[in-house]
Amino acid sequence: MSYLTNLQRKIVYAVGILLLFGGMYQYKVYLKKEATEKDLGEATIGEVDTGSFVLKLFLLGGFRGMAANVLWTRAIEFQKVQEWDRLKVTVDMITKLQPHFLAIWTFQSWNLTYNVSVEWDAPEDKYEWIKRGIQFVEDGVKKNQKSPDLIWDTAWYYYHKIGFADEAIILRRLFRDDTDEGFKRSPLEAKNIYNDNFQLGRDWFIRSVNLVDSGEGERQASNFEANVDYVDAPTQRKGRTGDLAFRSMPAHAQTRYAAGLEKESIKGIEATFGPRAQNEWQRALNEWVKFGRYNYKTFNEVMVDGVPTREDVFIDDEIHPERLAKLTPNQRYWTNRWADQMNYPYWTDRCKAEMEPNGTAARRLFYEGTKAYKAADFPVAVAKFKEGLDLWKELLDRHPNYRNDDLNKKDTGLIVKRYARACQQSQVELPKDTPFLDLLKAYENDNTRDPFDAMEMLDTSRNPTTPGRR
C-alpha cells in the first residue's frame, strides 16, 4: 500500500483548489452573462450580494420557490402580529432568494410606508419609516429595472404618502431638509436633486410611463416567464391599455407642485408667486396636454371600410369644438366619456387660468389677506380679499370650465367666507356687489381645513402641532 508524501499531497490539494476556483470563475462569468442578457439578479447593477449568491447556490433547483413560499407565509404571520424586525429579516431573505418576486417588493414597501409608519406618533419617526419603505422599493427597481409597476409604486410613495398624509406639511419639510441627495435624486436626470416630493414623484411617474411606451416592460415580462422560476407571475398592473389614471399621474404631480407653491404647503416655507409660479403652471398644462394627445383606442370595434377597427381617440379633442365635430359618433362618445372621467376640461382650464398674471396676482392677494386675517389685522385682510376677488372674477369669466367646477367653487367660497368675516370684524358692511357672493351661503358652515396649507393646519400662536381654526 503506497502513501503520498507530504509534498505530493500538497501538490494534489493545490491542483484541486485551482481547478475548483477555475470552475467557479467560469460559472460566475456564465451567470453574469445570463443575468446581463435577461436583466436578472444583482449582476444587473454591477454588484454581487455574496450572501444572496450562496443562498441561491444552496437552494438550486425547485427548492428556491418552495423556500420563498414558506418564508412568504411567515412574513404574513409576522405582519399580523406586528413583529416588524422579524418581518424585515424574513422579507430580506425572500428578496435574496427571489429578487424578481415582484409582489414582495410591493408588499413590504407598502407595509413600511403605510402600515409601520403610522405606528409612530412623531412626524420625524413616521418620515424615517416612509423613507425606509421607499428605499426598499427602489432596491426592487434596481433588481427589476423593466418593471413599470415597481417604478410607479416608488412614484406613488413620494407623491401620495409624503404629500397627502395628515402631517403632509411637516413631512414635506422633513423631505426638503433631508441631506440624503441619493434619496432626492431624479430618476430621469441624475444631476437634478429635488427639494419637493411632488417634483420627484413626477419624474418617477414619467419614468414608468416612458418604460411602458417603449414596450420594454412587456418584453421583459415575457422573457422572465420563459426563463425564470417565478413565485408570482410578473403580470403588469400599471400602464395597460386604457389605463387613463396611470398616464395622468405626471400631470397630477406637477399640478400639485404648482398649487403648493402658492401657499405655505411646507411648514415654515413662504409661498411663491410671479414668474416662477406661472412657469410651473405652464409645465402642468404641458403635462395635461401630453396626456390628452396620447393616442387611445376605443374599447369597442366598428366597421371601417368593411374592417372591424378600434378607432383613435384623443381626449384633448374634447376642448376643441372644431376637432370634436369631425369625429365619428363612436369616437365622440369615447372622447366625451374619458374627458369627463378624468375631468380633463377642468384641469387644463385651471392651468391656463392660474398661469396668467392675474391668476398669480390674485393668489398672492388671497395669501396676504389670509395672513392678515389670522394676525387679526382685519382692515388689511378686507382690502386684500376685495382686490383679489375682483381680479379672480375677471379671470374666471374667461375660464368657465374652471369657474363652474365644484372644486373651484368650494375654494372660492371659502375665500368669500373669510372676506365676509374680516368685514364683520372690521365693522364694515360686506359689499352687495362682492364677486361670488352666491357661494357664501353654500360654504358658510364649512369648517374643513386645507391639509396642504400650514396656516390652516397649524395654530402658530399656541402650539405648532395643534390644528388651527378657519
C-alpha positions as a Markdown table, in Angstrom:
| # | Residue | x | y | z |
|---|---|---|---|---|
| 1 | Met | 0.0 | 0.0 | 0.0 |
| 2 | Ser | 1.6 | 3.2 | -1.1 |
| 3 | Tyr | 1.2 | 6.5 | 0.7 |
| 4 | Leu | 1.6 | 10.0 | -0.8 |
| 5 | Thr | 4.3 | 12.1 | 0.7 |
| 6 | Asn | 3.5 | 15.4 | 2.3 |
| 7 | Leu | 4.8 | 17.3 | -0.8 |
| 8 | Gln | 2.7 | 15.2 | -3.1 |
| 9 | Arg | -0.4 | 15.7 | -1.0 |
| 10 | Lys | 0.2 | 19.5 | -1.1 |
| 11 | Ile | 0.5 | 19.4 | -4.8 |
| 12 | Val | -2.7 | 17.4 | -5.2 |
| 13 | Tyr | -4.6 | 19.8 | -2.9 |
| 14 | Ala | -3.2 | 22.8 | -4.7 |
| 15 | Val | -4.3 | 21.5 | -8.1 |
| 16 | Gly | -7.7 | 20.6 | -6.8 |
| 17 | Ile | -8.1 | 24.1 | -5.3 |
| 18 | Leu | -7.0 | 25.7 | -8.6 |
| 19 | Leu | -9.5 | 23.5 | -10.6 |
| 20 | Leu | -12.3 | 24.4 | -8.2 |
| 21 | Phe | -11.7 | 28.1 | -8.4 |
| 22 | Gly | -11.3 | 27.9 | -12.1 |
| 23 | Gly | -14.7 | 26.2 | -12.4 |
| 24 | Met | -16.3 | 28.8 | -10.1 |
| 25 | Tyr | -14.8 | 31.6 | -12.1 |
| 26 | Gln | -16.2 | 30.2 | -15.4 |
| 27 | Tyr | -19.6 | 29.7 | -13.7 |
| 28 | Lys | -19.5 | 33.2 | -12.4 |
| 29 | Val | -18.8 | 34.5 | -15.9 |
| 30 | Tyr | -21.7 | 32.4 | -17.3 |
| 31 | Leu | -24.1 | 33.7 | -14.6 |
| 32 | Lys | -23.1 | 37.3 | -15.2 |
| 33 | Lys | -23.6 | 36.9 | -19.0 |
| 34 | Glu | -27.0 | 35.3 | -18.4 |
| 35 | Ala | -28.0 | 38.0 | -15.9 |
| 36 | Thr | -27.0 | 40.8 | -18.2 |
| 37 | Glu | -28.9 | 39.3 | -21.2 |
| 38 | Lys | -32.0 | 38.7 | -19.2 |
| 39 | Asp | -31.8 | 41.6 | -16.7 |
| 40 | Leu | -31.7 | 39.2 | -13.8 |
| 41 | Gly | -30.1 | 39.4 | -10.3 |
| 42 | Glu | -27.7 | 41.6 | -8.6 |
| 43 | Ala | -25.2 | 41.5 | -11.5 |
| 44 | Thr | -27.6 | 43.7 | -13.5 |
| 45 | Ile | -26.4 | 46.7 | -11.4 |
| 46 | Gly | -22.8 | 45.6 | -11.2 |
| 47 | Glu | -22.9 | 44.4 | -7.6 |
| 48 | Val | -23.0 | 40.8 | -6.4 |
| 49 | Asp | -24.5 | 40.1 | -3.0 |
| 50 | Thr | -22.3 | 37.3 | -1.7 |
| 51 | Gly | -24.9 | 36.1 | 0.9 |
| 52 | Ser | -27.6 | 36.1 | -1.8 |
| 53 | Phe | -25.4 | 34.1 | -4.2 |
| 54 | Val | -24.5 | 31.5 | -1.6 |
| 55 | Leu | -28.2 | 31.2 | -0.5 |
| 56 | Lys | -29.3 | 30.6 | -4.1 |
| 57 | Leu | -26.5 | 28.2 | -4.8 |
| 58 | Phe | -27.5 | 26.2 | -1.7 |
| 59 | Leu | -31.1 | 26.1 | -2.9 |
| 60 | Leu | -30.6 | 25.3 | -6.6 |
| 61 | Gly | -33.4 | 23.6 | -8.3 |
| 62 | Gly | -37.0 | 23.7 | -7.3 |
| 63 | Phe | -36.3 | 24.4 | -3.6 |
| 64 | Arg | -35.9 | 28.1 | -4.1 |
| 65 | Gly | -39.5 | 28.6 | -4.9 |
| 66 | Met | -40.6 | 26.3 | -2.1 |
| 67 | Ala | -38.5 | 28.2 | 0.4 |
| 68 | Ala | -39.8 | 31.5 | -0.8 |
| 69 | Asn | -43.4 | 30.4 | -0.4 |
| 70 | Val | -42.7 | 29.2 | 3.2 |
| 71 | Leu | -41.0 | 32.5 | 4.0 |
| 72 | Trp | -43.8 | 34.4 | 2.4 |
| 73 | Thr | -46.3 | 32.7 | 4.7 |
| 74 | Arg | -44.2 | 33.5 | 7.7 |
| 75 | Ala | -43.9 | 37.1 | 6.6 |
| 76 | Ile | -47.7 | 37.4 | 6.6 |
| 77 | Glu | -47.9 | 36.0 | 10.1 |
| 78 | Phe | -45.3 | 38.4 | 11.4 |
| 79 | Gln | -47.2 | 41.2 | 9.7 |
| 80 | Lys | -50.4 | 40.3 | 11.6 |
| 81 | Val | -48.7 | 40.3 | 15.0 |
| 82 | Gln | -46.7 | 43.5 | 14.1 |
| 83 | Glu | -43.3 | 41.9 | 14.7 |
| 84 | Trp | -41.5 | 44.3 | 12.4 |
| 85 | Asp | -37.9 | 43.2 | 13.0 |
| 86 | Arg | -38.7 | 39.5 | 12.3 |
| 87 | Leu | -40.8 | 40.6 | 9.3 |
| 88 | Lys | -37.9 | 42.6 | 7.9 |
| 89 | Val | -35.4 | 39.7 | 8.2 |
| 90 | Thr | -37.9 | 37.3 | 6.6 |
| 91 | Val | -38.6 | 39.7 | 3.7 |
| 92 | Asp | -34.9 | 40.3 | 3.1 |
| 93 | Met | -34.4 | 36.5 | 2.8 |
| 94 | Ile | -37.2 | 36.3 | 0.3 |
| 95 | Thr | -35.7 | 39.1 | -1.8 |
| 96 | Lys | -32.3 | 37.3 | -1.8 |
| 97 | Leu | -33.9 | 34.0 | -2.8 |
| 98 | Gln | -36.2 | 35.6 | -5.4 |
| 99 | Pro | -35.2 | 39.1 | -6.4 |
| 100 | His | -37.8 | 39.0 | -9.1 |
| 101 | Phe | -40.6 | 38.1 | -6.7 |
| 102 | Leu | -42.4 | 41.4 | -7.6 |
| 103 | Ala | -45.1 | 41.0 | -5.0 |
| 104 | Ile | -42.7 | 41.0 | -2.1 |
| 105 | Trp | -41.2 | 44.4 | -3.1 |
| 106 | Thr | -44.7 | 45.9 | -3.4 |
| 107 | Phe | -45.9 | 44.2 | -0.2 |
| 108 | Gln | -43.0 | 45.3 | 2.1 |
| 109 | Ser | -42.6 | 48.8 | 0.7 |
| 110 | Trp | -46.3 | 49.4 | 1.2 |
| 111 | Asn | -46.1 | 47.9 | 4.6 |
| 112 | Leu | -43.3 | 50.1 | 5.7 |
| 113 | Thr | -44.6 | 53.4 | 4.2 |
| 114 | Tyr | -48.3 | 52.9 | 5.1 |
| 115 | Asn | -48.6 | 50.4 | 8.0 |
| 116 | Val | -45.4 | 50.6 | 10.0 |
| 117 | Ser | -45.1 | 54.4 | 9.7 |
| 118 | Val | -48.5 | 55.1 | 11.3 |
| 119 | Glu | -47.5 | 53.2 | 14.4 |
| 120 | Trp | -45.3 | 56.1 | 15.3 |
| 121 | Asp | -46.5 | 59.4 | 16.7 |
| 122 | Ala | -43.7 | 61.8 | 15.9 |
| 123 | Pro | -43.6 | 63.0 | 12.3 |
| 124 | Glu | -39.8 | 62.5 | 12.3 |
| 125 | Asp | -40.3 | 58.8 | 13.1 |
| 126 | Lys | -43.1 | 58.5 | 10.5 |
| 127 | Tyr | -40.8 | 60.1 | 7.9 |
| 128 | Glu | -38.0 | 57.7 | 8.7 |
| 129 | Trp | -40.2 | 54.6 | 8.1 |
| 130 | Ile | -41.7 | 56.1 | 5.0 |
| 131 | Lys | -38.1 | 56.7 | 3.7 |
| 132 | Arg | -37.2 | 53.1 | 4.5 |
| 133 | Gly | -40.2 | 51.9 | 2.5 |
| 134 | Ile | -39.3 | 54.0 | -0.5 |
| 135 | Gln | -35.6 | 52.9 | -0.3 |
| 136 | Phe | -36.8 | 49.3 | -0.2 |
| 137 | Val | -38.9 | 49.5 | -3.4 |
| 138 | Glu | -36.1 | 51.5 | -5.1 |
| 139 | Asp | -33.8 | 48.5 | -4.4 |
| 140 | Gly | -36.5 | 46.4 | -6.1 |
| 141 | Val | -36.4 | 48.7 | -9.1 |
| 142 | Lys | -32.6 | 48.2 | -9.3 |
| 143 | Lys | -33.1 | 44.5 | -9.5 |
| 144 | Asn | -36.2 | 44.7 | -11.8 |
| 145 | Gln | -35.4 | 47.7 | -14.0 |
| 146 | Lys | -38.0 | 46.7 | -16.6 |
| 147 | Ser | -40.9 | 46.6 | -14.1 |
| 148 | Pro | -43.2 | 49.7 | -14.6 |
| 149 | Asp | -45.2 | 48.6 | -11.6 |
| 150 | Leu | -42.3 | 49.0 | -9.1 |
| 151 | Ile | -41.3 | 52.3 | -10.7 |
| 152 | Trp | -44.9 | 53.5 | -10.3 |
| 153 | Asp | -45.0 | 52.4 | -6.7 |
| 154 | Thr | -41.9 | 54.4 | -6.0 |
| 155 | Ala | -43.5 | 57.5 | -7.6 |
| 156 | Trp | -46.7 | 57.0 | -5.6 |
| 157 | Tyr | -45.0 | 56.9 | -2.3 |
| 158 | Tyr | -43.1 | 60.2 | -3.0 |
| 159 | Tyr | -46.3 | 61.8 | -4.3 |
| 160 | His | -49.0 | 60.4 | -2.0 |
| 161 | Lys | -47.6 | 59.2 | 1.3 |
| 162 | Ile | -45.3 | 62.2 | 1.8 |
| 163 | Gly | -47.6 | 64.7 | 0.1 |
| 164 | Phe | -51.1 | 63.7 | 1.2 |
| 165 | Ala | -50.6 | 62.3 | 4.8 |
| 166 | Asp | -52.3 | 64.1 | 7.7 |
| 167 | Glu | -48.9 | 65.6 | 8.5 |
| 168 | Ala | -48.0 | 66.4 | 4.9 |
| 169 | Ile | -46.9 | 70.0 | 5.7 |
| 170 | Ile | -44.4 | 68.6 | 8.2 |
| 171 | Leu | -43.3 | 65.6 | 6.1 |
| 172 | Arg | -42.7 | 67.8 | 3.1 |
| 173 | Arg | -40.5 | 70.0 | 5.3 |
| 174 | Leu | -38.6 | 66.9 | 6.5 |
| 175 | Phe | -38.1 | 65.9 | 2.9 |
| 176 | Arg | -36.9 | 69.4 | 2.0 |
| 177 | Asp | -34.4 | 69.4 | 4.8 |
| 178 | Asp | -33.2 | 65.8 | 4.2 |
| 179 | Thr | -29.5 | 65.9 | 3.3 |
| 180 | Asp | -29.5 | 62.5 | 1.6 |
| 181 | Glu | -29.1 | 63.6 | -2.0 |
| 182 | Gly | -29.4 | 60.0 | -3.3 |
| 183 | Phe | -32.9 | 59.9 | -1.9 |
| 184 | Lys | -33.9 | 63.1 | -3.6 |
| 185 | Arg | -32.2 | 62.4 | -7.0 |
| 186 | Ser | -34.3 | 62.4 | -10.2 |
| 187 | Pro | -34.6 | 59.0 | -11.9 |
| 188 | Leu | -34.5 | 60.8 | -15.3 |
| 189 | Glu | -31.6 | 63.3 | -14.8 |
| 190 | Ala | -29.1 | 62.3 | -12.1 |
| 191 | Lys | -27.9 | 65.9 | -11.8 |
| 192 | Asn | -31.4 | 67.0 | -10.6 |
| 193 | Ile | -31.8 | 66.9 | -6.9 |
| 194 | Tyr | -35.3 | 68.0 | -5.8 |
| 195 | Asn | -36.3 | 69.5 | -2.5 |
| 196 | Asp | -40.0 | 68.9 | -3.3 |
| 197 | Asn | -41.5 | 65.4 | -3.2 |
| 198 | Phe | -44.1 | 66.3 | -5.9 |
| 199 | Gln | -41.4 | 67.1 | -8.4 |
| 200 | Leu | -39.5 | 63.9 | -7.6 |
| 201 | Gly | -42.8 | 61.9 | -7.8 |
| 202 | Arg | -43.5 | 63.4 | -11.2 |
| 203 | Asp | -40.2 | 62.2 | -12.6 |
| 204 | Trp | -40.7 | 58.7 | -11.3 |
| 205 | Phe | -44.2 | 58.7 | -12.8 |
| 206 | Ile | -42.7 | 59.8 | -16.1 |
| 207 | Arg | -40.1 | 57.1 | -16.0 |
| 208 | Ser | -42.8 | 54.5 | -15.5 |
| 209 | Val | -44.9 | 55.8 | -18.4 |
| 210 | Asn | -41.8 | 56.0 | -20.7 |
| 211 | Leu | -41.0 | 52.4 | -19.9 |
| 212 | Val | -44.5 | 51.3 | -20.8 |
| 213 | Asp | -44.3 | 53.3 | -24.1 |
| 214 | Ser | -41.0 | 51.7 | -25.0 |
| 215 | Gly | -42.5 | 48.2 | -24.7 |
| 216 | Glu | -39.6 | 47.1 | -22.6 |
| 217 | Gly | -41.9 | 46.2 | -19.7 |
| 218 | Glu | -44.0 | 43.7 | -21.7 |
| 219 | Arg | -41.0 | 42.2 | -23.4 |
| 220 | Gln | -39.2 | 41.7 | -20.1 |
| 221 | Ala | -42.2 | 40.1 | -18.5 |
| 222 | Ser | -42.4 | 37.6 | -21.3 |
| 223 | Asn | -38.7 | 36.9 | -21.0 |
| 224 | Phe | -39.0 | 36.4 | -17.3 |
| 225 | Glu | -41.8 | 33.9 | -17.7 |
| 226 | Ala | -39.8 | 31.9 | -20.2 |
| 227 | Asn | -36.5 | 31.8 | -18.3 |
| 228 | Val | -37.1 | 32.3 | -14.5 |
| 229 | Asp | -38.6 | 30.0 | -11.9 |
| 230 | Tyr | -41.1 | 32.6 | -10.6 |
| 231 | Val | -43.0 | 32.6 | -7.4 |
| 232 | Asp | -45.5 | 35.0 | -8.8 |
| 233 | Ala | -46.2 | 35.7 | -12.5 |
| 234 | Pro | -44.9 | 39.1 | -13.4 |
| 235 | Thr | -48.2 | 40.4 | -14.7 |
| 236 | Gln | -48.2 | 44.2 | -15.3 |
| 237 | Arg | -50.6 | 46.1 | -13.1 |
| 238 | Lys | -50.0 | 49.6 | -14.3 |
| 239 | Gly | -49.9 | 51.1 | -17.8 |
| 240 | Arg | -52.1 | 48.5 | -19.5 |
| 241 | Thr | -54.2 | 49.6 | -22.5 |
| 242 | Gly | -56.8 | 52.1 | -21.5 |
| 243 | Asp | -55.2 | 52.8 | -18.1 |
| 244 | Leu | -56.0 | 56.5 | -18.0 |
| 245 | Ala | -55.2 | 57.1 | -14.4 |
| 246 | Phe | -51.7 | 55.8 | -14.9 |
| 247 | Arg | -50.9 | 58.2 | -17.7 |
| 248 | Ser | -52.5 | 61.2 | -15.9 |
| 249 | Met | -50.2 | 61.0 | -12.8 |
| 250 | Pro | -47.2 | 63.1 | -14.2 |
| 251 | Ala | -49.7 | 65.9 | -14.8 |
| 252 | His | -51.3 | 65.5 | -11.3 |
| 253 | Ala | -47.9 | 65.6 | -9.6 |
| 254 | Gln | -46.8 | 68.7 | -11.5 |
| 255 | Thr | -50.2 | 70.4 | -10.8 |
| 256 | Arg | -49.9 | 69.6 | -7.1 |
| 257 | Tyr | -46.4 | 71.1 | -7.1 |
| 258 | Ala | -47.6 | 74.3 | -8.8 |
| 259 | Ala | -50.5 | 74.7 | -6.5 |
| 260 | Gly | -48.3 | 74.1 | -3.5 |
| 261 | Leu | -46.0 | 76.9 | -4.4 |
| 262 | Glu | -48.8 | 79.5 | -3.9 |
| 263 | Lys | -49.4 | 78.6 | -0.2 |
| 264 | Glu | -47.4 | 77.5 | 2.8 |
| 265 | Ser | -47.6 | 73.9 | 1.8 |
| 266 | Ile | -44.3 | 73.2 | 3.5 |
| 267 | Lys | -44.2 | 74.2 | 7.2 |
| 268 | Gly | -42.1 | 77.3 | 7.6 |
| 269 | Ile | -41.7 | 78.0 | 3.9 |
| 270 | Glu | -43.3 | 81.1 | 2.4 |
| 271 | Ala | -45.4 | 80.9 | -0.7 |
| 272 | Thr | -44.0 | 81.7 | -4.1 |
| 273 | Phe | -45.8 | 83.7 | -6.9 |
| 274 | Gly | -45.0 | 85.6 | -10.0 |
| 275 | Pro | -43.0 | 84.2 | -13.0 |
| 276 | Arg | -41.8 | 81.1 | -11.2 |
| 277 | Ala | -45.4 | 80.1 | -10.3 |
| 278 | Gln | -46.5 | 80.9 | -13.8 |
| 279 | Asn | -43.8 | 78.7 | -15.3 |
| 280 | Glu | -44.7 | 75.7 | -13.1 |
| 281 | Trp | -48.4 | 76.1 | -14.1 |
| 282 | Gln | -47.2 | 76.1 | -17.7 |
| 283 | Arg | -45.4 | 72.9 | -17.1 |
| 284 | Ala | -48.5 | 71.4 | -15.6 |
| 285 | Leu | -50.5 | 72.4 | -18.7 |
| 286 | Asn | -47.9 | 70.8 | -20.9 |
| 287 | Glu | -48.2 | 67.5 | -18.9 |
| 288 | Trp | -52.0 | 67.6 | -19.2 |
| 289 | Val | -51.9 | 68.3 | -23.0 |
| 290 | Lys | -49.4 | 65.4 | -23.4 |
| 291 | Phe | -51.8 | 63.2 | -21.6 |
| 292 | Gly | -54.7 | 64.5 | -23.7 |
| 293 | Arg | -52.9 | 64.0 | -27.0 |
| 294 | Tyr | -52.0 | 60.4 | -26.4 |
| 295 | Asn | -53.5 | 58.1 | -29.0 |
| 296 | Tyr | -56.0 | 55.9 | -27.1 |
| 297 | Lys | -58.1 | 53.2 | -28.8 |
| 298 | Thr | -61.8 | 52.7 | -28.4 |
| 299 | Phe | -62.8 | 49.6 | -26.3 |
| 300 | Asn | -65.3 | 48.5 | -29.0 |
| 301 | Glu | -64.8 | 47.9 | -32.7 |
| 302 | Val | -66.7 | 49.5 | -35.5 |
| 303 | Met | -66.7 | 48.7 | -39.2 |
| 304 | Val | -64.4 | 51.0 | -41.2 |
| 305 | Asp | -64.2 | 50.2 | -44.9 |
| 306 | Gly | -65.5 | 46.7 | -44.1 |
| 307 | Val | -62.9 | 46.0 | -41.4 |
| 308 | Pro | -63.5 | 45.8 | -37.7 |
| 309 | Thr | -61.5 | 48.7 | -36.2 |
| 310 | Arg | -60.8 | 50.2 | -32.8 |
| 311 | Glu | -60.8 | 53.9 | -33.6 |
| 312 | Asp | -58.3 | 56.5 | -32.4 |
| 313 | Val | -59.3 | 58.8 | -29.5 |
| 314 | Phe | -57.5 | 61.9 | -28.4 |
| 315 | Ile | -59.0 | 63.2 | -25.1 |
| 316 | Asp | -57.7 | 66.7 | -25.9 |
| 317 | Asp | -60.3 | 66.9 | -28.8 |
| 318 | Glu | -62.9 | 67.5 | -26.1 |
| 319 | Ile | -61.8 | 71.1 | -25.5 |
| 320 | His | -61.5 | 71.9 | -29.2 |
| 321 | Pro | -65.0 | 72.0 | -30.7 |
| 322 | Glu | -63.8 | 72.2 | -34.3 |
| 323 | Arg | -61.9 | 68.9 | -33.9 |
| 324 | Leu | -64.7 | 67.3 | -31.9 |
| 325 | Ala | -67.2 | 68.0 | -34.6 |
| 326 | Lys | -65.1 | 66.0 | -37.2 |
| 327 | Leu | -65.1 | 62.8 | -35.1 |
| 328 | Thr | -67.3 | 59.8 | -35.8 |
| 329 | Pro | -70.1 | 59.2 | -33.3 |
| 330 | Asn | -68.2 | 56.4 | -31.7 |
| 331 | Gln | -65.0 | 58.5 | -31.3 |
| 332 | Arg | -67.0 | 61.4 | -29.9 |
| 333 | Tyr | -68.7 | 59.1 | -27.4 |
| 334 | Trp | -65.3 | 57.8 | -26.0 |
| 335 | Thr | -63.8 | 61.3 | -26.1 |
| 336 | Asn | -66.6 | 62.7 | -24.1 |
| 337 | Arg | -66.6 | 59.8 | -21.7 |
| 338 | Trp | -62.9 | 59.7 | -20.9 |
| 339 | Ala | -62.6 | 63.5 | -20.8 |
| 340 | Asp | -65.4 | 63.6 | -18.3 |
| 341 | Gln | -64.0 | 60.7 | -16.3 |
| 342 | Met | -60.6 | 62.4 | -16.0 |
| 343 | Asn | -62.1 | 65.9 | -15.5 |
| 344 | Tyr | -59.8 | 67.0 | -18.4 |
| 345 | Pro | -61.6 | 70.3 | -19.2 |
| 346 | Tyr | -61.2 | 71.4 | -15.6 |
| 347 | Trp | -57.6 | 70.6 | -15.2 |
| 348 | Thr | -56.5 | 72.2 | -18.5 |
| 349 | Asp | -58.6 | 75.3 | -17.9 |
| 350 | Arg | -57.3 | 75.6 | -14.4 |
| 351 | Cys | -53.7 | 75.5 | -15.5 |
| 352 | Lys | -54.5 | 78.2 | -18.2 |
| 353 | Ala | -56.2 | 80.4 | -15.6 |
| 354 | Glu | -53.6 | 80.0 | -12.9 |
| 355 | Met | -50.6 | 80.7 | -15.2 |
| 356 | Glu | -52.0 | 84.1 | -16.2 |
| 357 | Pro | -50.5 | 87.2 | -14.4 |
| 358 | Asn | -53.9 | 87.9 | -12.9 |
| 359 | Gly | -54.1 | 84.3 | -11.6 |
| 360 | Thr | -50.8 | 84.5 | -9.6 |
| 361 | Ala | -51.6 | 88.1 | -8.6 |
| 362 | Ala | -55.0 | 87.0 | -7.2 |
| 363 | Arg | -53.4 | 84.1 | -5.4 |
| 364 | Arg | -50.8 | 86.4 | -3.8 |
| 365 | Leu | -53.6 | 88.7 | -2.6 |
| 366 | Phe | -55.6 | 85.8 | -1.1 |
| 367 | Tyr | -52.4 | 84.6 | 0.7 |
| 368 | Glu | -51.6 | 88.0 | 2.1 |
| 369 | Gly | -55.2 | 88.5 | 3.1 |
| 370 | Thr | -55.2 | 85.2 | 4.9 |
| 371 | Lys | -52.0 | 86.1 | 6.8 |
| 372 | Ala | -53.5 | 89.4 | 7.8 |
| 373 | Tyr | -56.8 | 87.7 | 8.8 |
| 374 | Lys | -55.0 | 85.2 | 11.1 |
| 375 | Ala | -52.9 | 88.0 | 12.6 |
| 376 | Ala | -56.2 | 89.9 | 13.4 |
| 377 | Asp | -55.3 | 92.7 | 11.0 |
| 378 | Phe | -58.8 | 92.8 | 9.6 |
| 379 | Pro | -58.7 | 96.1 | 7.7 |
| 380 | Val | -55.7 | 94.8 | 5.7 |
| 381 | Ala | -57.4 | 91.5 | 5.2 |
| 382 | Val | -60.5 | 93.2 | 3.8 |
| 383 | Ala | -58.5 | 95.3 | 1.3 |
| 384 | Lys | -56.5 | 92.2 | 0.1 |
| 385 | Phe | -59.5 | 90.0 | -0.3 |
| 386 | Lys | -61.6 | 92.6 | -2.1 |
| 387 | Glu | -58.8 | 93.3 | -4.6 |
| 388 | Gly | -58.1 | 89.6 | -5.1 |
| 389 | Leu | -61.8 | 88.7 | -5.6 |
| 390 | Asp | -62.2 | 91.4 | -8.3 |
| 391 | Leu | -59.1 | 90.0 | -10.2 |
| 392 | Trp | -60.4 | 86.5 | -9.7 |
| 393 | Lys | -63.8 | 87.3 | -11.2 |
| 394 | Glu | -62.3 | 88.9 | -14.2 |
| 395 | Leu | -60.1 | 85.9 | -14.7 |
| 396 | Leu | -62.7 | 83.2 | -14.2 |
| 397 | Asp | -65.2 | 84.9 | -16.5 |
| 398 | Arg | -62.7 | 83.9 | -19.3 |
| 399 | His | -62.3 | 80.3 | -17.9 |
| 400 | Pro | -65.8 | 78.9 | -17.5 |
| 401 | Asn | -64.7 | 75.2 | -17.2 |
| 402 | Tyr | -62.6 | 76.2 | -14.2 |
| 403 | Arg | -65.1 | 78.6 | -12.7 |
| 404 | Asn | -68.0 | 76.2 | -12.8 |
| 405 | Asp | -66.3 | 73.2 | -11.3 |
| 406 | Asp | -67.2 | 72.2 | -7.7 |
| 407 | Leu | -63.6 | 72.1 | -6.6 |
| 408 | Asn | -63.1 | 75.7 | -7.6 |
| 409 | Lys | -66.5 | 76.7 | -6.2 |
| 410 | Lys | -65.5 | 75.4 | -2.7 |
| 411 | Asp | -62.1 | 77.0 | -2.8 |
| 412 | Thr | -63.6 | 80.4 | -3.9 |
| 413 | Gly | -66.5 | 80.1 | -1.5 |
| 414 | Leu | -64.2 | 79.7 | 1.5 |
| 415 | Ile | -62.3 | 82.8 | 0.4 |
| 416 | Val | -65.5 | 84.8 | 0.2 |
| 417 | Lys | -66.4 | 83.5 | 3.7 |
| 418 | Arg | -63.1 | 84.7 | 5.1 |
| 419 | Tyr | -63.7 | 88.1 | 3.4 |
| 420 | Ala | -67.1 | 88.4 | 5.0 |
| 421 | Arg | -65.8 | 87.6 | 8.4 |
| 422 | Ala | -63.0 | 90.1 | 8.0 |
| 423 | Cys | -65.6 | 92.7 | 7.1 |
| 424 | Gln | -67.6 | 91.8 | 10.2 |
| 425 | Gln | -64.5 | 92.1 | 12.4 |
| 426 | Ser | -63.7 | 95.5 | 10.8 |
| 427 | Gln | -67.3 | 96.6 | 11.4 |
| 428 | Val | -67.9 | 97.4 | 7.7 |
| 429 | Glu | -70.7 | 96.1 | 5.6 |
| 430 | Leu | -70.0 | 93.4 | 3.1 |
| 431 | Pro | -70.5 | 95.0 | -0.4 |
| 432 | Lys | -73.5 | 93.7 | -2.2 |
| 433 | Asp | -71.6 | 93.6 | -5.4 |
| 434 | Thr | -69.0 | 91.2 | -3.9 |
| 435 | Pro | -68.0 | 88.6 | -6.6 |
| 436 | Phe | -69.1 | 85.1 | -6.0 |
| 437 | Leu | -71.5 | 86.2 | -3.2 |
| 438 | Asp | -73.8 | 83.3 | -4.2 |
| 439 | Leu | -71.1 | 80.9 | -2.9 |
| 440 | Leu | -71.1 | 82.3 | 0.6 |
| 441 | Lys | -74.3 | 80.6 | 1.8 |
| 442 | Ala | -73.2 | 77.2 | 0.4 |
| 443 | Tyr | -69.9 | 77.3 | 2.3 |
| 444 | Glu | -70.7 | 79.5 | 5.3 |
| 445 | Asn | -70.8 | 76.5 | 7.7 |
| 446 | Asp | -67.9 | 74.6 | 6.1 |
| 447 | Asn | -65.1 | 74.4 | 8.7 |
| 448 | Thr | -62.8 | 72.0 | 6.9 |
| 449 | Arg | -59.2 | 72.9 | 6.7 |
| 450 | Asp | -56.8 | 72.8 | 3.8 |
| 451 | Pro | -54.4 | 70.0 | 4.6 |
| 452 | Phe | -51.8 | 71.4 | 2.3 |
| 453 | Asp | -51.7 | 74.8 | 4.0 |
| 454 | Ala | -49.6 | 75.3 | 7.2 |
| 455 | Met | -51.6 | 78.4 | 8.0 |
| 456 | Glu | -54.7 | 76.3 | 8.1 |
| 457 | Met | -53.3 | 73.3 | 9.8 |
| 458 | Leu | -51.1 | 74.9 | 12.5 |
| 459 | Asp | -52.0 | 77.4 | 15.1 |
| 460 | Thr | -48.6 | 79.0 | 15.4 |
| 461 | Ser | -49.7 | 81.3 | 18.2 |
| 462 | Arg | -50.2 | 78.4 | 20.6 |
| 463 | Asn | -48.6 | 75.1 | 19.6 |
| 464 | Pro | -47.1 | 74.3 | 16.2 |
| 465 | Thr | -48.7 | 70.9 | 16.2 |
| 466 | Thr | -52.2 | 72.0 | 17.3 |
| 467 | Pro | -54.8 | 72.2 | 14.4 |
| 468 | Gly | -55.8 | 75.8 | 13.9 |
| 469 | Arg | -59.2 | 77.3 | 13.0 |
| 470 | Arg | -60.6 | 78.7 | 9.9 |
